[in-house]
């Protein structure tokens, strides 16, 4: 497998115990009807080793009913630099187990519901972003989670994908511009935020 797959991605500080049985514990070497050629649907595969029905499973997740959610939203399936195989960049409230900062109390009727809708929830902590400026980036108007994962991510600033790819998800028409013979150095680096504010600005085009 390592002839194609980068070994370092599987040899970080914390390695998923399932890997001790080899890649074929979770993956079919030829084909599968499941994404990532998994031997079973992802939501069922984890439960073959982890007893998601057990009370302790819920307790380990601060009392929240996460058994029916996607484990890979928060955990790395192979290895991680963090404890509990959490992805590389972790939202501080999530890391401390303070889920109730954003979500209802775990004993409430709808525990996973957010306490406040939209960006107001994020602005409770990120007050510097709630400011009166002339130009606001369109994704921010839709909501912070347009670009950021609220729990964990393998990308800096908990971006849902790497920053260049993320910008292209809306600005795909610019790809042709960046293939010309002479390209401005910051553009070539792929760091759009070296010139543009990803949130808001008093300058046009941010």
N, C-alpha and C positions, 0 to 999 in steps of 0.2 A: 504493500500500500504506500510505503514511504517513497517509492520511486516517483510517484506523482504528487503525493500530499506532503506538505512541509512538516517535518518531524517536530519542530519547535512548537507548533500549535497544539501538540499532544503531550508536551513534556514540561508544562509550566508547574509552578509550585504545588498546586493541588490537582491531582489527576483523578478523573472519574473512575471509580472502582470497576465499572463495567468493562473498561479497557483492558483490565488484567486478563480477561477471557478472549481478547482479540477483537478486531474490528467487526468480525462476523457475528458477534453477540447481538449487535444492533442493525447491521447492514447486510443486505444480500449482495454478493459479489457480481451478479449478472444483471438482474432487473427486478423491478418491484412496482406494484400499483400505488405505492406510497412515496411521498416526497423524500428526496435524499436517499433513495433506494433502501429505506428502512424495512425491516422484516415485519413490522407491525405498524399500524397507525400510531403516530406520535403520542396521542393522548392515552393510548393503551400501553404503549411500549414501556413507559416509565413505571407504570403500575405493576409490571412483571417482577420488579425488584423492590419497589417502594410501596408499602402498604398505605395507600392514600385514604383508606376507610378508617384507619386506626386513629384514635383520639389524639395520640401524640403527634401525628402528622399535622393536624390543625394547630396544636399548641406551638409547634416549631415555627408556624407562620403567624405568630402573634394572635392566634385565635380566629383568624380569618379563613373563610371557606374557599381555599384556592385549588381544591382538588380537580375542579372542572376547567381550570385555566391552562394556558400553554406554559409548561415548565421552562421552555427555552426563552420565554420573555425575560426571565430574570437570571437563569442559570446557564452556564456554558456546558454543552453536552460532552466535551472531551477533557479539557483542562482549563485552569484559570490561575491567576496570580492571587486571587482572593479566597478567603475561607468560604465554605459552603458552595464552592464552584460558582459564585456570583460573577457576572461579567465584569470586565475590567474597570468600568466607570459606574459608580453606584451613587444614586441620589441620597444625600445624607440622612433625611428622615427614614428612608427605606432601610439604610444600612444600620441605623440604631434601633430598628424595630418599632419606630414611632409612626406606624401606618395611620393611626387615628388623627394625625395632623391633617391629613387630606381626606381620609375616608371616615364614614360613620363608625361608631363604636362596634366592635366585633359581635356584641350581643344584641345589636339592634335588628329590626326586621329586615333591613336592607343594608348589611354591613359594608359591601363594596361600593356603595354609592358615594360619590364625592360630596363633601360638605358644602362646597360652593361651586357654581357652574362657571365654565370658561376660565379666562385668564385671571379673574379676581382671586382664585385660589392660589395661583402661583405668585401673584403680587403680594400676598400676605407675607411672604418671605423675601421675594425679589422686588423690594420697594423701589429700587433704582430704575426699574423698567417702566414703572407707572408714572410717566412724566408727560407733560404737555409739550409735544413737539409737532412740527409741521407735517413731516412725512413718516408714515408708519409702514413697515414692510408688510405686504399683503398676507403672507402666511401667519404673521403675528395677530392680524385681525381675526383670522380663523381660529387661532388657538395655539398655545405654546407647543402642544403635542403634534403640531404639523411638522415640526422639525426635531423635537426632543422626546426621548423616551422618559416617562416619569419614574421609572424604577431603575433599570440598569441598561448599559449599552457597552459595546466594545469600541465605541467611538468617543473621542474627546468631547466634553461638554454634553455627554449623553445624547449626541445626535443620532437620529435613526439610521443614518448611513454616513459614509465619509463626506466631508463638507463639499468637495467639488462635485461629486455625484448628486448630492442633495440639491445644490444650486441648479444643476442641469435638469433636475426633475421638473422644474418650472421654466427655466430659461434654456430650453433645448435648442432654440434657434441660434444661440450664440456659439454653438459648437463649430459651425462653419467659419465664424469669425476668428476662432482661435487656431485655425489650421493654415492661416496665411503665412507667408514667408517671414515677415517681420512681426514679432509678437512682444508686447510690453512684458518686461521681466516678472512683475507681480502676477500677471495673467498666466505666464508660463509655469509659475510655481504652483498654480492651482488654488492659491489662497485668496479667494474673492474678498474676504474680510480685511485684507490688508488695505483696501481702499473703500470698501462699503461697510456700513453698519448693518449687521444682520437683523437688527430690531427696529430702530427708528433714528431719525436725524432731522435737523432743521435745514439740511441741504437736499436739493432735488437729486434723485437717484441714490439717495442715502450715502 
